Amino acid sequence: MRAADPNWTVPMKNRPTLLFLAVLSFFQSAAAWAAITISYSGRLKTSVQPSAVRYHFVLWARKSGAALDDKVGEGREGVRVMLHPAGQGIVFGFDEKGEFSGAVTTTEVGPGYHQAVVRVLEDFQKRFAEKMTVRDSSEYWQSRDRFALERQMLEEMRRLLEKALSKWPRGSSGRLVTPMGQLDRSSVEAWRDDMRFARDPELRFPWWNAEKDAAYWNNLACTIYFGRFMQGKPPRDQRRILRTLESYFDRGRGAETWLSHFYRGRVELQRGRLDAAEAWLHAALKLNPDQPDLLLTYGDILLEGDEPKRAEAIFRLLAAVIPDSAEASMRLGLARSVQRDYAGALSALDDACRLDPKSAAAWSERGLVLRELDRPAESLSSLTKGLELDPRNEDTLYNMGVTLLRMNRLDEAEKRLQECLKLNAQHYDALVELGNVQVAREDLKSAAATYYRASRYEPKRWEAFYNLGRVYERMGRQSEAKNALRKAERLGAPREEER
């Protein structure tokens, strides 16, 4: 229940196996934070049924924009009131006698959230359970002293951050997971210092002020983006969510942080707006120049925008900031590979495989670079390692097929390419290379059919048309050959004198 909300044929280019927009690893979570807690217990009035409580909160949620859930646990009947996606929710679960109890921790969300929980409990007590007992570790329930609540929350957060930092190895690529995102060590240190001097707390907590001001909406957008897009699979309704996030970020103008710029850049990237994404990431880096996730995403955007030299500079910085990160070394290797600095790329990818021997992407990328260095046996070995770690990676299978073709091991090459096509029947590059295998066997009829199939899947790419035209020439089908070659030239195929 929810309310409100071969050999003249053209070989294909290497296909990278890296995951775009990967998130660096984290090592500890703030989920256990439980410093400031409101607990409550009692019994419903004899005249009140649990269904009446649920009905009341359904109507209330429609007006307030909160969300509800009927999963209250232990087979009880009731409702969970969720005031903010960063919060636990207030659980009202009733047994057969109407008795209930629950607790809400508020430290990681902020005093505005704490006050909102108090208002809900007050209203519930007045309407349904006059004898309900409430215990508030901050004593705000009794005193209603907002200033004291703020002081205690700042001190508790500072203490918790100090504890996390004391266990954090310097130079580690670890993360502290917070409601609004995964923070690297330097960002946590800055947060700790802000808590010490009570500096801009509304930018650090998801819900600091009692009212829903610009900081609230900005941080709400950060919380939702982190929860929906940075953890697990993207939501099915991501277009709608991205539009909502844009409106929240717009309402949060004047309270922006490096984190909100980062997420706004990722929103633009997911909507296909590379220039806007780069601008937001650039703005974020001005506020937090060495932040690893910013550097990673910004470098990826530069690579996507055909600026590998700038991307390499970013990834060099990233590798210096977190020297134990295989992801950083892998990205550096990719940027160098795009620039055809294969020796430099191999060095970086060797580091990536050393730092994370279980990284399928690193082993696969290393295999591509070794192939470009004309070391096919080593290339095949590295790609095989990558496939062992990720047996269903279609691009690794494709690249193994290409390497085997270059080694003239045609049967094995065909096997790997067919395995790739079983995973993705429309894999254009695999189809073109399969056609090249068939040409090497002089099976021109099969090659023509394969190239034609590839051209149907990617009608705006020239390689399949060019190879098809050359096959038709050898088959004596001159008219069809001319048509295919003209088509390839119109799509950008280089002229013969340029090849």
C-alpha positions in Angstrom: 0.0 0.0 0.0 1.5 3.4 -1.0 0.1 6.8 -1.0 1.3 10.0 -2.8 4.3 9.2 -4.6 40.7 -11.4 -43.5 42.2 -9.6 -45.5 40.8 -7.0 -47.5 37.8 -7.3 -45.3 37.5 -4.6 -42.6 38.3 -5.8 -39.1 36.2 -4.2 -36.3 37.6 -2.0 -33.6 38.1 -3.2 -30.1 35.0 -3.1 -28.0 35.7 -2.1 -24.4 34.4 -4.3 -21.7 34.5 -1.6 -19.0 31.3 -0.6 -17.3 30.5 3.0 -18.0 29.7 5.1 -14.9 31.0 2.4 -12.5 31.0 3.3 -8.8 34.1 2.8 -6.8 34.0 0.4 -3.9 33.1 1.2 -0.3 34.0 -0.4 3.0 31.8 0.7 5.7 28.2 1.8 6.3 26.6 4.4 8.4 23.5 2.2 8.7 24.3 1.4 12.3 24.2 5.0 13.4 21.7 5.0 16.3 22.8 7.9 18.5 19.5 9.9 18.7 16.4 7.8 19.0 12.7 8.3 19.6 11.0 5.2 21.0 7.3 4.9 21.6 4.8 2.3 23.0 1.2 2.0 24.1 -2.2 0.7 23.3 -5.0 1.9 21.0 -8.1 3.3 22.5 -10.7 0.6 22.8 -12.9 2.4 20.3 -10.1 2.5 17.6 -9.4 -0.2 15.1 -6.1 -0.6 13.2 -8.0 0.0 9.9 -9.0 3.4 11.2 -5.4 4.3 11.8 -4.4 3.2 8.3 -7.3 5.2 6.7 -6.2 8.3 8.6 -2.6 8.0 7.4 -3.7 7.4 3.8 -5.6 10.7 3.8 -2.8 12.4 5.6 -0.1 11.1 3.2 -2.1 12.5 0.2 -1.9 16.0 1.7 1.7 15.8 3.0 3.4 13.9 0.2 4.7 11.2 2.5 4.6 7.5 1.6 3.0 4.6 3.4 3.7 0.9 3.6 1.7 -1.9 5.2 4.8 -4.1 5.9 5.1 -3.7 9.6 6.5 -7.2 10.5 5.7 -10.0 12.9 2.4 -10.6 11.2 0.9 -7.5 12.8 -1.7 -5.2 11.3 -0.8 -1.6 10.8 1.1 0.9 8.7 4.6 2.3 8.2 4.8 6.1 7.7 7.8 7.2 5.7 8.4 10.9 6.0 11.7 10.9 4.1 13.6 8.3 1.9 16.6 8.7 4.2 14.6 7.8 7.3 13.6 4.5 8.7 9.9 5.2 8.8 7.5 5.3 11.8 6.0 1.8 12.3 2.6 1.4 13.9 2.1 -2.4 14.1 -0.7 -3.6 16.3 -1.3 -7.0 18.0 -4.7 -8.4 18.8 -4.9 -6.2 21.9 -4.1 -3.1 19.9 -0.7 -2.8 21.6 2.2 -1.3 19.6 5.8 -0.2 20.0 8.6 1.2 17.8 11.7 3.3 17.5 13.1 5.8 15.0 16.7 6.9 14.8 17.2 10.4 13.4 20.9 11.3 13.7 21.8 10.7 10.0 18.8 12.5 8.7 18.7 15.7 10.8 16.8 17.8 13.3 14.1 18.7 10.7 13.3 15.0 10.4 13.4 14.6 14.1 10.8 17.4 14.5 8.6 15.9 11.8 8.6 12.5 13.6 7.6 14.3 16.8 4.7 15.9 15.0 3.4 12.6 13.7 3.7 11.0 17.1 1.9 13.9 18.7 -1.0 13.7 16.3 -1.2 9.9 16.7 -1.2 10.2 20.4 -3.9 12.7 20.4 -6.2 10.8 18.0 -5.6 7.1 18.8 -3.5 6.5 21.9 -3.6 9.1 24.7 -1.6 7.0 27.0 1.2 6.3 24.6 4.7 6.6 26.1 7.5 8.4 24.2 11.2 8.4 25.1 13.4 10.8 23.2 17.1 10.4 23.8 17.6 14.1 22.7 14.9 15.2 25.2 13.4 17.3 22.5 10.0 15.7 23.1 10.0 17.1 26.6 11.8 20.4 26.1 11.1 21.4 22.5 14.5 23.1 22.6 15.5 23.2 18.9 18.9 24.8 19.6 19.8 22.0 22.1 18.6 19.4 19.5 20.9 20.9 16.9 23.9 21.0 19.2 23.4 17.4 20.2 23.0 16.2 16.6 26.1 18.0 15.5 28.1 16.5 18.3 26.8 13.0 17.8 27.6 13.2 14.0 31.0 14.6 14.7 31.7 11.7 17.1 30.5 9.1 14.6 32.6 10.5 11.8 35.7 10.6 14.0 35.0 6.9 14.8 34.8 6.0 11.1 37.9 8.0 10.3 39.9 6.3 13.0 39.4 2.9 11.3 40.0 4.2 7.8 43.4 3.4 6.2 44.9 6.5 4.5 45.1 6.2 0.7 42.3 3.7 0.8 39.6 3.8 -2.0 37.0 2.9 0.6 33.7 4.7 1.1 31.5 5.7 3.9 27.9 5.0 2.9 25.5 7.8 4.0 21.9 8.6 3.1 22.9 10.9 0.3 25.9 9.0 -1.1 29.2 7.2 -0.7 31.9 9.5 0.6 35.6 9.2 0.3 37.9 9.9 3.2 38.7 13.5 2.3 35.0 14.3 2.0 34.3 12.7 5.3 37.1 14.8 6.9 35.5 17.9 5.5 32.2 16.9 6.9 33.7 16.2 10.3 35.3 19.7 10.3 32.0 21.3 9.4 30.3 19.5 12.3 33.0 20.8 14.6 32.3 24.4 13.7 28.6 24.1 13.0 29.3 25.2 9.4 26.5 24.9 6.9 24.8 21.9 8.6 21.7 22.3 6.3 24.0 21.2 3.4 25.2 18.1 5.3 22.0 16.6 6.6 19.1 15.4 4.4 16.6 17.4 6.5 18.1 20.1 8.8 15.6 22.9 9.0 12.0 22.4 10.1 10.7 23.9 6.9 11.2 22.4 3.4 13.7 25.0 2.2 16.1 24.9 -0.8 18.5 22.7 1.1 15.8 20.2 1.8 14.9 19.8 -1.8 18.5 19.7 -3.0 19.3 17.0 -0.4 16.1 15.1 -1.1 17.1 14.9 -4.8 20.6 13.6 -3.7 19.0 11.0 -1.4 16.6 9.8 -4.1 19.3 9.6 -6.8 21.7 7.7 -4.6 19.0 5.3 -3.5 17.5 4.7 -6.9 20.4 4.9 -9.3 23.6 4.2 -7.4 22.6 1.0 -5.6 21.6 -2.0 -7.7 19.6 -2.0 -10.9 18.2 1.3 -12.3 14.4 1.7 -11.8 12.0 0.8 -14.6 10.4 4.2 -14.4 13.7 6.1 -14.6 12.6 8.7 -17.1 9.9 9.9 -14.7 12.2 9.8 -11.8 14.9 11.8 -13.6 12.3 14.5 -14.5 11.3 14.7 -10.8 14.9 14.9 -9.7 15.5 17.8 -12.1 12.5 19.7 -10.6 13.9 19.0 -7.1 17.3 20.2 -8.0 15.8 23.4 -9.5 13.9 24.0 -6.2 17.2 23.6 -4.4 19.0 26.4 -6.2 21.2 28.4 -3.8 21.9 25.3 -1.6 24.0 23.3 -4.1 26.9 21.1 -3.0 29.6 19.2 -4.9 27.4 16.1 -4.4 24.3 17.7 -5.9 26.4 18.9 -8.9 27.7 15.4 -9.3 24.3 13.8 -9.3 22.9 16.6 -11.6 25.7 15.8 -14.0 24.8 12.1 -13.9 21.1 13.0 -14.5 22.2 14.9 -17.6 24.4 12.1 -18.8 21.6 9.6 -18.4 19.4 11.9 -20.5 22.0 12.0 -23.3 23.2 15.6 -22.7 27.0 15.2 -22.7 27.8 18.9 -22.7 25.5 19.7 -19.8 26.8 16.7 -17.9 30.4 17.9 -18.4 29.5 21.4 -17.2 27.9 20.1 -14.0 30.8 17.7 -13.3 33.2 20.6 -13.9 31.3 22.7 -11.4 31.4 19.9 -8.8 35.2 19.5 -9.2 35.7 23.2 -8.4 34.1 22.5 -5.0 35.8 19.2 -4.4 38.8 18.9 -6.8 40.2 15.5 -5.7 36.9 13.6 -5.1 37.4 10.2 -6.7 33.8 9.6 -8.0 33.7 13.0 -9.6 37.1 12.3 -11.3 35.9 8.9 -12.4 32.7 10.1 -14.0 34.2 13.3 -15.4 36.9 11.2 -17.1 34.3 8.9 -18.5 32.4 11.8 -20.0 35.6 13.1 -21.6 36.2 9.6 -23.1 32.7 9.5 -24.4 33.2 12.9 -25.9 36.3 11.9 -27.8 38.7 13.7 -25.5 41.0 10.9 -24.4 44.0 13.2 -23.6 42.0 15.2 -21.1 40.5 12.0 -19.8 44.0 10.5 -19.3 45.0 13.5 -17.2 41.9 13.1 -15.0 42.5 9.4 -14.6 46.2 10.0 -13.7 45.0 12.3 -10.9 42.4 9.7 -9.8 45.1 7.0 -9.6 47.3 9.3 -7.5 44.4 10.1 -5.1 43.4 6.4 -4.6 46.5 4.4 -5.5 44.9 1.1 -4.4 42.1 1.4 -6.9 42.0 -1.0 -9.8 39.2 1.0 -11.3 41.4 4.1 -11.6 44.3 2.1 -13.2 41.8 0.4 -15.6 40.4 3.8 -16.7 43.9 5.2 -17.2 44.7 2.1 -19.4 41.6 2.7 -21.5 42.4 6.4 -22.0 45.9 5.5 -23.2 44.6 2.7 -25.4 42.2 5.1 -27.2 45.3 7.3 -28.0 47.2 4.2 -29.2 49.7 4.4 -26.4 49.5 0.7 -26.0 52.7 0.3 -23.9 51.4 2.9 -21.4 48.0 1.3 -21.4 49.5 -2.1 -20.7 51.4 -0.8 -17.7 48.3 0.7 -16.2 46.2 -2.5 -16.9 49.0 -4.6 -15.3 48.5 -2.5 -12.2 44.7 -2.9 -12.4 45.1 -6.7 -12.6 47.5 -6.7 -9.7 45.3 -4.6 -7.5 42.2 -6.6 -8.3 43.0 -10.1 -9.7 39.3 -10.9 -9.9 38.4 -7.9 -12.2 37.1 -9.5 -15.4 37.1 -6.1 -17.1 40.7 -5.4 -16.3 41.9 -8.8 -17.7 39.8 -8.4 -20.8 41.0 -4.8 -21.5 44.6 -6.0 -21.0 43.9 -8.7 -23.7 42.9 -6.1 -26.2 46.0 -4.0 -25.6 48.3 -7.1 -25.9 46.6 -7.9 -29.3 47.4 -4.4 -30.5 51.0 -4.9 -29.4 51.0 -8.0 -31.7 51.3 -10.4 -28.8 48.4 -12.6 -29.7 49.2 -15.6 -27.4 49.4 -13.3 -24.3 46.3 -11.5 -25.5 44.3 -14.8 -25.7 45.6 -15.8 -22.3 44.4 -12.5 -20.7 41.0 -12.6 -22.5 40.6 -16.2 -21.3 41.2 -15.1 -17.7 38.6 -12.4 -18.2 36.1 -14.9 -19.6 36.6 -17.3 -16.7 35.7 -14.5 -14.3 32.7 -13.3 -16.4 31.6 -16.3 -18.6 28.6 -14.4 -20.2 30.4 -11.2 -21.2 29.5 -10.9 -24.9 32.3 -8.4 -25.7 35.0 -10.6 -24.2 33.7 -13.5 -26.3 33.8 -11.2 -29.4 37.3 -10.0 -28.7 38.5 -13.7 -28.2 37.0 -14.4 -31.6 39.0 -11.5 -33.2 42.2 -12.6 -31.6 41.8 -16.2 -32.7 41.0 -15.0 -36.2 44.3 -13.1 -36.3 46.0 -16.3 -35.2 44.3 -18.1 -38.0 42.6 -20.5 -35.6 39.3 -20.3 -37.6 37.3 -23.0 -35.9 37.9 -21.6 -32.4 37.3 -18.0 -33.7 33.9 -19.0 -35.1 33.0 -20.8 -31.9 33.6 -17.8 -29.7 31.8 -15.4 -32.1 28.8 -17.8 -32.3 28.8 -17.9 -28.5 28.7 -14.1 -28.5 25.8 -14.1 -30.9 23.9 -16.5 -28.8 24.0 -13.9 -26.1 23.3 -11.0 -28.4 22.0 -12.0 -31.9 22.3 -8.3 -33.1 26.0 -7.9 -32.1 27.1 -6.0 -35.2 30.8 -6.3 -34.7 30.6 -10.0 -34.0 28.6 -10.5 -37.2 31.2 -8.6 -39.3 34.1 -10.7 -37.8 32.1 -13.9 -38.3 31.8 -12.9 -42.0 35.6 -12.3 -42.0 36.1 -15.9 -40.7 33.8 -17.2 -43.4 35.8 -15.3 -46.1 39.0 -16.8 -44.7 37.5 -20.2 -45.4 36.4 -19.1 -48.9 32.8 -19.7 -47.8 31.7 -16.6 -49.7 28.0 -17.4 -49.8 27.8 -17.7 -46.0 29.9 -14.5 -45.6 27.6 -12.5 -47.9 24.6 -13.6 -45.8 26.4 -12.7 -42.6 27.4 -9.3 -43.8 23.9 -8.6 -45.1 22.5 -9.5 -41.7 24.9 -7.2 -40.0 24.0 -4.3 -42.4 20.3 -4.8 -41.5 21.0 -4.4 -37.8 23.3 -1.3 -38.2 22.3 0.4 -41.5 24.3 3.5 -40.7 27.6 1.8 -40.4 29.8 1.2 -43.5 32.0 -1.9 -42.7 29.4 -4.5 -43.4 28.4 -2.9 -46.7 32.0 -2.6 -47.8 32.8 -6.2 -47.0 29.6 -7.3 -48.6 30.5 -5.4 -51.8 34.0 -7.1 -51.9 32.4 -10.5 -51.4 29.9 -9.8 -54.3 32.8 -8.9 -56.5 34.5 -12.2 -55.9 31.2 -14.0 -56.5 30.8 -12.2 -59.9 27.7 -10.2 -58.7 29.1 -6.9 -60.0 25.9 -4.8 -60.0 25.2 -5.7 -56.4 28.9 -5.1 -55.5 28.8 -1.6 -56.9 25.6 -0.8 -55.0 27.0 -2.1 -51.7 30.3 -0.2 -52.1 28.6 3.0 -53.0 26.5 2.7 -49.9 29.6 2.1 -47.8 31.3 5.2 -49.3 28.2 7.3 -48.6 28.4 6.1 -45.0 32.0 7.2 -44.6 34.1 4.3 -45.9 37.5 5.6 -47.0 38.3 5.6 -50.7 40.6 2.9 -52.1 43.5 5.3 -52.3 43.1 6.1 -48.6 43.0 2.6 -47.4 
